[in-house]
Amino acid sequence: MRWEGNRESENIEDRRGGEGGSPIFGGRTIGIGTIVVALVGGWVLGINPLTLLGMLSGGGGSPVAVQQPAHVGKPPADDTMARFVSTVLADTEDVWAQVFRQNGGSYQQPRLVLFRGATPTACGTGQSAMGPFYCPADQKVYIDLAFYQTLKNQLGAPGDFAQAYVIAHEVGHHVQHLLGINEKVDSMRGRVSRAEYNQLSVRLELQADCLAGVWAHHAQDARQILEQGDVEEAMNAAARIGDDALQRASGGAVVPDSFTHGTSAQRQRWFQTGLQRGELRACDTFSARQL
């Protein structure tokens, strides 16, 4: 992916401090196997994955988050990975400002928070084990950059465009928030069965994948960011984090009713749809008969 020399975002909030490392629960570090078991168990059993992580690691509940002093603005020049994330965020800002303007709206930029281990958010305590996530209550994307090592080494999805896809997906959730889609889905919680709500969650996540593709489409048109193999990197990442792939990785059975993000094939298909068409209307997963 061509990103060196492109604009960096000022909407970076750096809460990192001290040494990096794995998330800590009850004084113990946890690995990717435990994380996958907790995530899948949460989906199947309806238990908060953070609670399961505490139980599996021998802790007595949610870990304690320590607020680090935040630096707001561009990351240090020698922090290549943070600068990469900042550049990708800036590119999403440019693309979505244009798309919203063309559709008669105004884009409100999210802030991206860099943290290590755990951090407080308006949606509760954020954990590295959750992977990158978006909190609509404070309109911030959160990421522990150590996730990219997990993505590469444990999940088998290397490459800088795979990393950019992850950011673009979370920014896609911000776009959904601005359009009121997140809130509509959340309002159905408790009003429909767990299986039905999971289906709504799948459609929400697949739409965010499609919106990531829309970003890539416009970024390529405007700045020719793609290099050979980049699309394949994103498609591989989408495949590796499909619900069916993660459940197989946990060593358990694949349970479609528990899916909350979509299968590998579905995630690939909707990212490709956004990439090819580059239109918001192409991402209407809620009206689609077949995902």
Backbone torsions as a table, in degrees:
resi	resn	phi	psi	omega
1	MET	NA	132.3	178.7
2	ARG	-86.2	111.0	-178.8
3	TRP	-136.2	-21.4	-179.4
4	GLU	-58.7	132.1	178.3
5	GLY	89.5	-10.4	177.3
6	ASN	-77.8	164.6	-177.9
7	ARG	-61.9	142.6	174.0
8	GLU	-105.5	147.3	-178.5
9	SER	-78.2	148.7	172.3
10	GLU	-90.8	-5.7	-176.2
11	ASN	-90.0	43.4	178.3
12	ILE	-108.0	128.8	177.5
13	GLU	-117.0	109.8	-173.8
14	ASP	-98.9	109.1	179.4
15	ARG	-104.9	9.4	-178.9
16	ARG	-70.1	147.7	178.0
17	GLY	-164.3	144.3	-179.2
18	GLY	72.3	-158.9	-176.7
19	GLU	-85.6	146.8	175.9
20	GLY	-78.3	-178.5	177.4
21	GLY	156.4	-170.5	-178.4
22	SER	-79.2	158.1	174.6
23	PRO	-59.5	145.7	-177.4
24	ILE	-116.9	127.8	177.8
25	PHE	-125.9	119.7	178.3
26	GLY	59.0	30.0	178.3
27	GLY	84.4	5.5	-179.5
28	ARG	-119.3	146.0	173.7
29	THR	-85.6	156.3	-179.1
30	ILE	-124.7	151.9	-177.6
31	GLY	-107.3	178.2	-176.2
32	ILE	-64.1	-34.2	178.7
33	GLY	-60.4	-44.4	178.0
34	THR	-64.4	-40.3	-179.9
35	ILE	-61.2	-46.7	-178.9
36	VAL	-62.5	-44.1	178.4
37	VAL	-59.1	-42.9	-178.5
38	ALA	-66.3	-43.1	-179.1
39	LEU	-64.9	-46.9	-180.0
40	VAL	-65.9	-41.8	177.4
41	GLY	-60.3	-38.5	177.9
42	GLY	-63.5	-42.8	179.4
43	TRP	-64.4	-43.7	-175.2
44	VAL	-74.6	-43.1	-172.7
45	LEU	-94.9	-10.3	-178.0
46	GLY	74.5	24.3	-179.9
47	ILE	-102.2	141.2	176.7
48	ASN	-55.8	121.9	180.0
49	PRO	-56.4	-29.6	179.2
50	LEU	-65.1	-37.0	177.4
51	THR	-65.3	-43.9	179.2
52	LEU	-63.4	-39.7	178.8
53	LEU	-60.7	-40.4	178.1
54	GLY	-64.2	-40.1	-179.8
55	MET	-68.3	-44.7	-176.2
56	LEU	-67.2	-28.9	-178.3
57	SER	-93.2	0.7	177.7
58	GLY	88.5	8.1	179.6
59	GLY	-81.8	173.1	-178.0
60	GLY	-108.7	28.6	-179.7
61	GLY	142.9	-157.9	-178.1
62	SER	-69.5	143.8	179.2
63	PRO	-71.3	160.5	179.4
64	VAL	-87.7	130.9	178.3
65	ALA	-99.4	135.7	178.1
66	VAL	-107.6	119.9	179.3
67	GLN	-72.4	123.4	176.7
68	GLN	-95.6	146.4	174.8
69	PRO	-56.7	131.9	-174.9
70	ALA	-96.5	137.0	170.2
71	HIS	-105.1	125.3	-178.9
72	VAL	-106.3	129.2	-179.5
73	GLY	131.1	-166.6	-178.3
74	LYS	-65.4	142.7	177.8
75	PRO	-71.6	165.8	179.2
76	PRO	-57.5	148.6	-176.1
77	ALA	-61.7	-27.6	-177.5
78	ASP	-90.6	2.4	179.3
79	ASP	-97.9	83.6	-171.3
80	THR	-60.2	-44.9	-176.9
81	MET	-66.2	-41.7	178.1
82	ALA	-65.1	-37.6	177.9
83	ARG	-66.4	-36.7	176.7
84	PHE	-61.0	-49.2	179.6
85	VAL	-60.8	-41.0	179.1
86	SER	-62.8	-37.5	179.3
87	THR	-69.4	-42.0	177.3
88	VAL	-62.3	-43.6	179.0
89	LEU	-59.9	-44.1	179.0
90	ALA	-59.9	-39.7	-179.8
91	ASP	-65.5	-39.9	176.6
92	THR	-64.8	-35.8	177.6
93	GLU	-60.2	-46.1	-178.7
94	ASP	-64.8	-44.5	-177.5
95	VAL	-65.8	-49.6	-174.6
96	TRP	-72.3	-28.3	173.5
97	ALA	-62.0	-42.0	178.8
98	GLN	-67.1	-46.0	-177.7
99	VAL	-63.7	-44.8	179.2
100	PHE	-63.4	-41.5	-180.0
101	ARG	-62.3	-42.1	179.6
102	GLN	-66.1	-22.9	179.4
103	ASN	-102.1	15.1	174.6
104	GLY	81.1	17.5	-178.6
105	GLY	-119.5	-176.1	178.5
106	SER	-131.2	127.0	-176.2
107	TYR	-86.1	128.9	175.3
108	GLN	-99.3	119.2	-174.5
109	GLN	-72.9	136.4	173.7
110	PRO	-82.5	166.7	172.4
111	ARG	-106.0	145.2	178.0
112	LEU	-109.6	127.0	-176.5
113	VAL	-105.7	123.8	171.8
114	LEU	-94.0	129.8	-179.9
115	PHE	-145.6	169.9	174.9
116	ARG	-125.5	129.1	171.8
117	GLY	79.2	-74.3	-176.4
118	ALA	-152.7	152.3	178.9
119	THR	-157.5	145.9	176.5
120	PRO	-73.3	142.7	175.9
121	THR	-137.1	169.2	176.8
122	ALA	-71.9	-8.9	177.8
123	CYS	-104.6	11.1	-176.1
124	GLY	110.6	-174.0	-178.6
125	THR	-73.0	123.8	176.7
126	GLY	-87.8	142.2	-176.4
127	GLN	-126.7	144.2	174.1
128	SER	-56.0	-35.8	-176.8
129	ALA	-64.4	-17.1	179.2
130	MET	-79.8	-11.7	-172.2
131	GLY	74.6	-178.7	177.2
132	PRO	-61.2	144.1	-179.7
133	PHE	-151.6	162.0	178.5
134	TYR	-115.1	136.1	176.5
135	CYS	-111.6	109.1	-179.2
136	PRO	-67.1	-24.9	-177.3
137	ALA	-66.1	-30.0	176.7
138	ASP	-118.7	2.7	177.8
139	GLN	55.5	47.3	179.7
140	LYS	-128.4	143.3	171.4
141	VAL	-97.1	133.3	-178.2
142	TYR	-116.1	137.0	176.8
143	ILE	-152.1	133.9	166.1
144	ASP	-94.6	118.6	-173.9
145	LEU	-62.4	-15.5	175.1
146	ALA	-63.5	-19.4	177.9
147	PHE	-58.4	-32.9	-177.9
148	TYR	-66.1	-29.7	174.1
149	GLN	-69.2	-38.9	175.5
150	THR	-63.2	-44.2	179.8
151	LEU	-58.6	-41.2	-178.1
152	LYS	-78.0	-52.8	-168.4
153	ASN	-85.6	-39.9	-178.0
154	GLN	-94.1	-38.5	-176.9
155	LEU	-94.6	-10.1	175.1
156	GLY	72.9	36.1	-179.5
157	ALA	-128.6	76.6	-179.4
158	PRO	-80.7	172.0	171.5
159	GLY	111.8	143.4	-177.3
160	ASP	-70.3	-29.4	178.6
161	PHE	-75.2	-28.8	171.4
162	ALA	-61.3	-40.2	178.2
163	GLN	-66.6	-39.3	178.4
164	ALA	-66.4	-38.5	178.0
165	TYR	-58.1	-40.0	179.5
166	VAL	-60.3	-46.2	178.4
167	ILE	-64.1	-45.0	-178.1
168	ALA	-62.6	-34.6	177.1
169	HIS	-63.6	-45.2	-180.0
170	GLU	-67.5	-37.1	174.4
171	VAL	-64.9	-31.7	173.8
172	GLY	-57.7	-38.2	176.2
173	HIS	-64.8	-33.9	176.5
174	HIS	-65.9	-41.6	176.3
175	VAL	-59.1	-43.9	177.3
176	GLN	-60.1	-39.3	178.5
177	HIS	-62.6	-44.9	179.9
178	LEU	-63.1	-30.9	-179.7
179	LEU	-87.6	-3.0	178.3
180	GLY	81.8	9.9	-175.9
181	ILE	-76.4	-43.2	178.6
182	ASN	-53.3	-47.0	-174.5
183	GLU	-66.8	-36.0	178.3
184	LYS	-63.9	-42.3	178.8
185	VAL	-67.4	-44.3	-178.7
186	ASP	-62.5	-31.2	-179.5
187	SER	-67.3	-16.1	179.7
188	MET	-86.1	-8.0	180.0
189	ARG	-62.2	127.0	-179.0
190	GLY	85.9	-12.8	179.9
191	ARG	-98.1	-15.1	177.1
192	VAL	-128.9	169.9	179.8
193	SER	-67.8	164.0	179.0
194	ARG	-60.0	-42.9	-179.7
195	ALA	-63.1	-40.1	179.3
196	GLU	-68.1	-39.3	178.9
197	TYR	-68.1	-37.1	176.7
198	ASN	-60.1	-37.5	178.1
199	GLN	-64.5	-39.0	176.1
200	LEU	-64.8	-39.7	178.1
201	SER	-63.0	-40.1	177.9
202	VAL	-59.9	-45.8	-179.1
203	ARG	-64.9	-35.2	177.7
204	LEU	-65.4	-45.1	-178.8
205	GLU	-68.8	-39.8	178.7
206	LEU	-66.7	-33.2	175.5
207	GLN	-65.1	-39.1	176.5
208	ALA	-63.7	-35.4	174.6
209	ASP	-63.2	-43.1	178.9
210	CYS	-63.5	-41.0	178.7
211	LEU	-65.0	-33.9	173.7
212	ALA	-62.3	-38.5	176.2
213	GLY	-66.0	-37.9	176.6
214	VAL	-60.7	-43.4	176.4
215	TRP	-58.2	-48.5	-177.8
216	ALA	-60.9	-38.7	178.9
217	HIS	-58.5	-51.0	-176.5
218	HIS	-73.6	-35.9	177.8
219	ALA	-63.5	-38.0	178.0
220	GLN	-67.5	-42.7	179.3
221	ASP	-61.6	-40.8	-174.0
222	ALA	-84.8	-36.8	-169.9
223	ARG	-130.5	1.7	178.6
224	GLN	49.0	58.3	-175.0
225	ILE	-80.9	-18.8	-171.2
226	LEU	-83.4	137.4	172.3
227	GLU	-114.5	168.8	-179.5
228	GLN	-57.8	129.9	178.6
229	GLY	92.3	-8.9	-177.0
230	ASP	-64.7	-46.6	-179.2
231	VAL	-61.3	-40.2	178.8
232	GLU	-62.1	-35.7	177.2
233	GLU	-61.9	-45.2	-179.9
234	ALA	-66.5	-40.6	-179.9
235	MET	-65.3	-38.5	177.2
236	ASN	-65.1	-42.1	178.6
237	ALA	-61.9	-43.6	178.5
238	ALA	-59.5	-38.7	179.8
239	ALA	-68.5	-40.3	-175.4
240	ARG	-69.7	-24.9	-177.5
241	ILE	-109.4	18.7	171.1
242	GLY	-68.5	151.7	-178.6
243	ASP	-57.7	-42.6	-178.6
244	ASP	-65.6	-38.9	179.0
245	ALA	-66.0	-42.5	179.9
246	LEU	-67.1	-37.6	179.1
247	GLN	-68.3	-38.1	175.2
248	ARG	-64.4	-38.3	-179.9
249	ALA	-64.0	-26.2	-179.9
250	SER	-78.7	-9.8	-179.8
251	GLY	86.1	5.4	-179.0
252	GLY	-104.6	-174.5	179.2
253	ALA	-79.0	154.1	174.8
254	VAL	-83.0	122.6	-175.5
255	VAL	-118.7	94.9	-174.7
256	PRO	-57.1	-36.1	-179.1
257	ASP	-64.5	-18.2	-179.4
258	SER	-92.2	-5.5	-178.0
259	PHE	-61.0	136.6	177.3
260	THR	-124.4	-12.2	-177.2
261	HIS	-122.8	-14.6	-178.5
262	GLY	104.2	157.8	178.9
263	THR	-73.4	168.2	177.3
264	SER	-58.1	-45.7	-178.5
265	ALA	-63.7	-39.8	179.3
266	GLN	-65.7	-42.8	-178.8
267	ARG	-64.7	-40.7	177.1
268	GLN	-63.9	-44.2	-175.9
269	ARG	-62.1	-42.4	-175.5
270	TRP	-77.8	-33.0	172.9
271	PHE	-62.5	-43.5	179.7
272	GLN	-63.4	-36.8	178.1
273	THR	-61.6	-47.5	178.6
274	GLY	-64.0	-40.3	-178.9
275	LEU	-64.2	-40.5	-176.5
276	GLN	-76.9	-39.8	-172.3
277	ARG	-97.2	-33.0	175.4
278	GLY	65.4	26.8	-176.5
279	GLU	-127.2	142.3	176.4
280	LEU	-58.5	-42.8	-175.9
281	ARG	-64.8	-20.6	178.1
282	ALA	-71.6	-13.6	-173.9
283	CYS	-102.6	24.6	-179.9
284	ASP	-81.1	76.7	-179.4
285	THR	-69.5	-22.0	-176.4
286	PHE	-75.1	-21.6	177.0
287	SER	-98.3	-9.1	-176.5
288	ALA	-70.4	131.2	177.5
289	ARG	-75.2	-34.3	179.6
290	GLN	-123.3	127.2	179.3
291	LEU	-91.8	NA	NA
